[in-house]
Amino acid sequence: MKNIVTVQDAVTAFADWIEPTLAELDAIELESPLILAEVDLLDAQIKALDRPANEVDARRIRRACIRVLAARRDVANRAAGASTAGGAA
């Protein structure tokens, strides 16, 4: 006969590696404007699904796309600037 045991201790046990590190939190903070811009784009696209295509929805989606591209550019520039900070002597 096999004993059935719970794995609750393994699942709910606290370990230091479960929490995000400071570097991971910094990366999330760096990317949060991009995440918010992508959410706005998704909201605009969802709103456009419920009704026939019109110019207002097209403009809303176009502006949201522009904000996403600008946020991606900013994140890429900040990441590139952070990796080259300090430079050569």
C-alpha positions as CSV (number, residue, x, y, z in Angstrom):
1,M,0.0,0.0,0.0
2,K,1.3,3.4,-0.9
3,N,1.0,6.3,1.6
4,I,-0.4,9.5,0.2
5,V,1.4,12.6,1.6
6,T,0.9,16.2,1.1
7,V,3.4,18.5,-0.6
8,Q,2.2,21.6,1.2
9,D,5.4,22.1,3.0
10,A,7.3,22.0,-0.3
11,V,4.9,24.4,-1.9
12,T,4.4,26.9,0.8
13,A,7.8,26.8,2.5
14,F,9.5,30.1,2.6
15,A,12.9,30.4,0.8
16,D,15.0,33.4,0.1
17,W,15.2,32.6,-3.6
18,I,11.4,32.9,-4.0
19,E,11.5,36.7,-3.5
20,P,12.7,38.9,-6.4
21,T,16.2,40.3,-6.1
22,L,17.0,44.0,-6.0
23,A,18.3,43.7,-9.6
24,E,15.0,42.1,-10.7
25,L,13.0,44.8,-9.0
26,D,15.1,47.5,-10.7
27,A,14.5,45.8,-14.1
28,I,10.8,45.8,-13.5
29,E,10.8,49.4,-12.5
30,L,12.9,50.2,-15.6
31,E,10.3,48.5,-17.8
32,S,7.1,49.6,-16.1
33,P,6.5,52.6,-18.5
34,L,6.7,50.1,-21.4
35,I,4.4,47.7,-19.6
36,L,1.8,50.4,-19.0
37,A,2.0,51.7,-22.6
38,E,1.4,48.1,-23.8
39,V,-1.6,47.8,-21.5
40,D,-3.0,51.0,-22.9
41,L,-2.5,49.7,-26.5
42,L,-4.3,46.5,-25.6
43,D,-7.2,48.5,-24.0
44,A,-7.5,50.6,-27.2
45,Q,-7.5,47.4,-29.3
46,I,-10.1,45.8,-27.1
47,K,-12.4,48.8,-27.3
48,A,-12.1,48.8,-31.1
49,L,-13.3,45.2,-31.2
50,D,-16.8,45.9,-29.8
51,R,-17.9,48.2,-32.6
52,P,-17.4,48.9,-36.3
53,A,-14.1,50.5,-37.3
54,N,-14.1,54.3,-37.1
55,E,-11.5,57.1,-37.2
56,V,-11.5,57.8,-33.4
57,D,-10.6,54.2,-32.6
58,A,-7.9,54.2,-35.4
59,R,-6.4,57.4,-33.9
60,R,-6.5,55.9,-30.4
61,I,-4.7,52.8,-31.5
62,R,-2.2,54.8,-33.5
63,R,-1.4,57.0,-30.6
64,A,-1.1,54.0,-28.3
65,C,1.3,52.4,-30.8
66,I,3.4,55.5,-30.8
67,R,3.6,55.5,-27.0
68,V,4.7,51.9,-27.0
69,L,7.4,52.6,-29.5
70,A,8.6,55.6,-27.5
71,A,8.6,53.6,-24.3
72,R,10.6,50.8,-26.0
73,R,13.1,53.3,-27.3
74,D,13.5,54.8,-23.8
75,V,13.9,51.4,-22.2
76,A,16.5,50.4,-24.8
77,N,18.4,53.7,-24.4
78,R,18.4,53.5,-20.6
79,A,19.6,49.8,-20.8
80,A,22.3,50.8,-23.2
81,G,23.4,53.8,-21.2
82,A,23.5,51.7,-18.0
83,S,25.7,49.0,-19.6
84,T,28.2,51.6,-21.0
85,A,28.3,53.8,-17.9
86,G,31.7,54.4,-16.6
87,G,33.4,54.2,-20.0
88,A,37.0,53.8,-20.7
89,A,39.6,55.7,-18.6
